[in-house]
Amino acid sequence: MQKHITVRPAEGTWVVRAGGAVIAESTNALELTEGDMPFVIYFPRADVATAFLDASDYRTTCPHKGEASYFDIVSKSKTYTNAVWSYETPKDEVLQIKDHLAFWVQDGVQVERV
């Protein structure tokens, strides 16, 4: 049976910019691919400026990854609601993403390899 999700080290240096500020930069990011969806970069929590994040009450559940907790990004000019998520207790198949954060790319929030 083929795995539905693959997690591997993301090559190079990855950054997150929100509202013009760099809020994450990592050479230890992970690339998660789920089915035929585009990959998502997960940043180690230690490489994220968490002072820009406010915990949200929003939650979702994925049958493959578990329950996701969300955060808002608070920049000088705007709050990006539920723009960050984390699996605090991920399922065994994706245990590597524990203590990592992923970012929803949108107008004002970019995730890119530099």
Residue pairs with C-beta under 8 A, 6 or more apart in sequence:
3 93
4 34
4 35
4 64
4 93
5 32
5 33
5 34
5 35
5 64
5 65
5 93
5 94
6 32
6 33
7 30
7 31
7 32
7 33
7 42
7 94
7 96
7 97
8 30
8 31
9 28
9 29
9 30
9 31
10 29
10 30
10 31
10 41
10 113
11 113
12 27
12 113
12 114
13 25
13 26
13 27
13 113
13 114
14 24
14 25
14 26
14 27
14 29
14 41
14 43
14 111
14 112
14 113
14 114
15 22
15 24
15 25
15 26
15 111
15 112
15 114
16 22
16 23
16 24
16 25
16 43
16 48
16 103
16 109
16 110
16 111
17 23
17 109
17 110
17 112
18 52
18 73
18 75
18 80
18 83
18 103
18 108
18 109
18 110
19 73
19 75
19 76
19 77
19 78
19 80
19 108
20 75
20 76
20 77
21 52
21 75
21 76
22 49
23 48
23 49
23 52
23 73
24 43
24 47
24 48
24 49
24 101
24 103
25 47
26 43
26 44
26 47
28 44
28 47
29 41
29 42
29 43
29 44
29 47
29 100
30 41
30 42
30 96
30 97
30 100
31 39
31 40
31 41
31 42
32 39
32 40
32 41
32 42
32 94
32 97
32 102
33 39
33 40
34 40
34 64
40 102
41 102
41 103
41 111
42 97
42 100
42 101
42 102
43 100
43 101
43 102
43 103
44 99
44 100
45 86
45 99
45 100
45 101
46 99
48 101
52 73
52 74
52 75
53 71
53 72
53 73
53 74
53 84
53 101
54 71
54 72
54 74
54 79
55 69
55 70
55 71
56 69
56 70
56 71
56 72
56 81
56 82
58 70
58 82
59 67
59 68
59 69
59 70
60 67
60 68
60 70
60 85
61 67
61 68
62 68
62 87
64 91
64 93
64 94
65 87
65 90
65 91
65 93
65 94
65 97
66 87
66 89
66 90
66 91
66 94
67 87
67 88
67 89
68 85
68 86
68 87
69 85
69 86
69 87
69 88
70 82
70 83
70 84
70 85
71 82
71 83
71 84
71 85
71 86
71 101
72 79
72 80
72 81
72 82
72 83
72 84
73 79
73 80
73 83
73 84
73 103
73 109
75 108
78 108
80 104
80 106
80 108
80 109
82 104
83 103
83 104
83 106
83 109
84 101
84 102
84 103
84 104
85 101
85 102
85 104
86 99
86 100
86 101
86 102
87 94
87 97
87 98
87 100
88 98
89 98
90 97
90 98
103 109
103 111
105 111
